[in-house]
């Protein structure tokens, strides 16, 4: 795995080995962090970040929900990511911006109350392959329905991509792995399908694309939104509705979406074969169009600007005589 030797911290690039926090950092003890996961792909026009601005706006929105009034904007984070990728020498990478409550070492505060603790912002980038395995995109994966319920949005806001939320995700993931599955699917508190440990979920039934609604305690996924837009452009009816557990077993096709997972087919749930037990035709078509978009080989639906070309963005900054620092 190649890792960038630089890390972006509060608006400046620092060395990887200097990106350290104190053991009494509030986020370590109380989970007070929000973050994003973003991918940069190699294209004919150099490295391009997929839906960078949307991810950074979601980061700022997550911070707002948790009253993290950081003195940085979504544009600052986008600019920092571009600068860091340029310094990394990586053509393809995974981008991890994070905002968390740190520690004021001169006037430390150790309780649950987060307000006395300073806010810290970092971005790191590294090369990361296919999250669920290189062969998963074609062959699909085997999953289970988790015994762990997804938290309610009135307990932990699902609209925020918060580090604390992923303790629930870890329980789902560990249970699945120890049982011999690649991933787990959680139900919400009403017993309806929610999402995977780190992925949104889609079903295909009778040519329709079906996905749980935002009210099912799911993260409003950016890849999810992209697939919905691509599906509609292809003339596929998209339905956001509650999904019963048994519907997973009866689906014609089933797949996960996410920045890390991209579009990963599911071939079985609880050892019940989904469809033909392999990637279905609609899943394959959505993959094909999605990968064309992220590689800059076709426009995004409606001509949307989904790619930020790193070299082009850096040149514009240079021509304007500005930097991200």
N, C-alpha and C positions, 0 to 999 in steps of 0.2 A: 504494500500500500504506500503510495506517495502522498506525503503531507506537505502543505505549504510551509516553508521555513519562517514565514511571517504570519502574524495574527493582527487583526484590526482591533484596537482597544480605545473606546471613547474618542474616536475620530482620528487616531494616529496608528501607523503600523509599528508593531514591536516584534522582537524576536520570539519565536515559538517558546523557547525555554524561559522567557520572562512572563509568560501568560500564566500567572499563579494567583491563587487566592488563599486567604487565611483559613485555618481549620475551623474557626468560629464564625465564618461567613453565614449570614442569616439563611441564605438559600440552601446551604448544606443541611441545616437542621430542620427548616420549616418548609422547604420546597418552593420558596418564593422566586420563581423564574418563569419567564415566557420565552418562547423560541420559535424558530422556523426551520424548515428543511427545504432547500431549493437545489435544482440541478442546473449545471452548465454543460452544454453539449457542443461538440466539435462540429462545425458546419463548413461549407465551402468558403464562407466569409470569416472564418476564424471562430473562436469560442463565443457562444451565445447563451445567455441565461434565460430560462423559460419563466415567463410571467413574474419577472423580478419585482416590479412595482407593486403588483397585487400581493405578493408574499410580504413585502415590507409594510404595506398598509395593514395587513392582518396582524403583523407583529406589533405595530403601534396600537391597533385596536385591542389586542390582548393585554398590552401594558395598561391601557386606559381602564379596562374592566377591573384590573387589580390595583388601580390608583397609583400606578408607577408613572409619575409625571416627569419623564426624562427630557432633558434639554437637547434632544436630537429628533429629527424628523424622519419620515419614511424615505425622503430623498437623500438624507444624509447616509442612511443605511445602504440604500441602493448604490450611491456613489462609492461608499466604502467597500462594498462587495466587488464592484468593478475594479477599483484600485488594487484590492488584494489579489484578485484573480490575475490581473496583469503582472503583479510582482511574483506570483507563485510559479509561473512557467508551465502551468497545467492547461491543456486544451479542453479536458473534460474534468469536472469535479462536482462534488457535493458541497453545498454552502450551508453553514450553520451559524446564523446570527442568534444571539441570546442576550436578554436583559435580565438582570437579577439583583436582588438586594444583597449588598456586600457587608463590610464591617468597617466602621470608623474606629481605627485602632487607638486614636487619641482620646476618644470618648465612646467606648464600646457599649453596645446595648445587646443583651442576650435573650430577651424575652420574645414572646410570640408577636407583640406589636412590631410591625415592620417599619413604621414611619421614621424612627431615628437612624435607620441604616441607609447608607448612600447607594445610589443606583449605579451599576456597572453595565457596560455594553461591550460585547465582543463579537467578532466574526472570525470563524476558522473555515478553511477549505481543504479538502483532501480528495483523492481518487477513491471512488466507491463503486463497485460493480453492481450487478443485479441483486437487489435486496433479498429476494426469495430464491436465488439460485439462477445460474446462467441458463439452464434448460427450462426453467419454470414458465417463461413467456410463451414457449411453444407447447410444452407438454402438460402444463397445468400442475396444480398442487393439491394435496389432500389436507382437508381442514376438519375441525370439530366445532360443535357449538359449546361454548364455555359454560362451566358452572358458575362463573363469576358474572354478575350483572353489571352492566354499564351504569355509572353514576347518573343521578338525575341532574338536570340542568339547574335546578334550584339548590343543589348541594355544591357542585363544582360546575361553573359555566362551560358548557361544551363549545361555545363559540370562541373561547380563548384557548390558544395552544399553549397551555401551561405545563411546566415540568411536573407539578403535583398530579396532574391528570394521568400521567404515565406510570404511576404506581399501580393503578388499576390495569393499565395495559400490560405491565410486566407480569401480573398475576395471570392474565389471559394467555400471554405468550408462553410463560413457563409451563403452565398446565398442558398446553397443546404440545410443546416440544417433548415433555416427559412422557406423554402418551403416544408419541411417535408421529405426530402431525406437524405440518409446516407452520400452521397458524390456527388461531381460534377466532370464532365469531361470537360476539357478545350480544345478548338480548338486553332491552331496556327494562325499566322497573315494571312495565306493564306486560312483559313477555313477548314484545315484538322485536324483530331483528333491528339491531343498532348498526354495528360496524365491527371491523377487525381490531386487533390491538393497535394497529397504526395505519389502517387503510379504510377507505369507504368501500361500499359493496353495491354491485349491480346484478340484477337478474335479467334474463331474456326469456320471455314467454310469448308464444304466438307472434313473434316478430316485434313485440313491444319491449322497450328498455325500461326497467322498473328499478327504482332505488328508494331506500328509506328517506323520509323527509328530515329536515333539520330538527324537527321536534322529537326525533327518536334518539336524542342525546348524542348526535354525531358532530364531528368537526366539519365546518363548511369547507370541504376540501377544494383546493384550486384545481387539482387534476380531475376531481369529480365534476366540477363546473365545466372544465374543458371537454370532457367526454360527453356531457349533456349537449353542449353547443355543437360538437362535431356530429353527434348522433342526429340532432335535429336538421343539420345541414344535409345529411345523407337521406333525409326523409323518413327517419325512424321515429315513431311516436315514443316520447319520453314521459313516463308517469312517476311522480314523486308521491308515494303512498306508504302506509304502514304495511309491513310484510310479516306474515306469520312464519314461525319456525318451519312448519311442514312445507311451506312454499319453496324453501331452499332445496328440499329433496326432489321436488317436482319440476324445478326449473329446466328449461331447455338448455340454457347456458348460465354460467355464473362466473363473475370475475371481481377481483379487487382493483381499486385504483388508489394511487398515492404518488407523491414525489419519489419516494424510494422504490415502491412496488411498480410504478408506472401503470401498465394494464396487465395484470397477472390472472390467467384463467384458473378456475377451480374445477377439478375433475371429480371430487367426491366430498361429501359432508357426512360425518359420522359413519364412514364406511358405506354410505349409500351413493352409488354412481350418479353423477349429474349428467343428464343428456346422454351423449355417446361416450362419456368418460374421457373426453379430450376437448381441446379448444374448439369452440363452435364457430360457424361462419360469420356471425355478427361480431363476436369478440375479435376475430381475426381482422375483419374489415376496419373496426375501430382502432385496433393496434396499428394497422397499416397507415391509416390517415393521421393518427396521432404522431407516429414517428416521422412522417413526412413533415408535419408542422414543426416539431421540435428540432429537426435537422435543417430547417429553412428551405425545404424542397417544395413547399406549397404554402399559400397564404392561410392564415388562421380564418375561421368562420367570420363572415361579415367584414373581412379585411382588418380585423383587430390586430393591434400591435403586440404580439405575445413574446417577441424575442428582443432582448437587449444585446446587441453585438458589442463585445468587450472592447475590441480594438477601435471601433467606430466611436463608442462613447468616450474612450480615453482621448482620441484625437480631438473630439469636440471640446473637451475640457482644456486640452492643451492650447487649442486655437483661441479659446476664450480667456486664456491666461489664468485659469483657476485650477484648484486641486481639491481633493476630498479631505485634506488635512486641515 
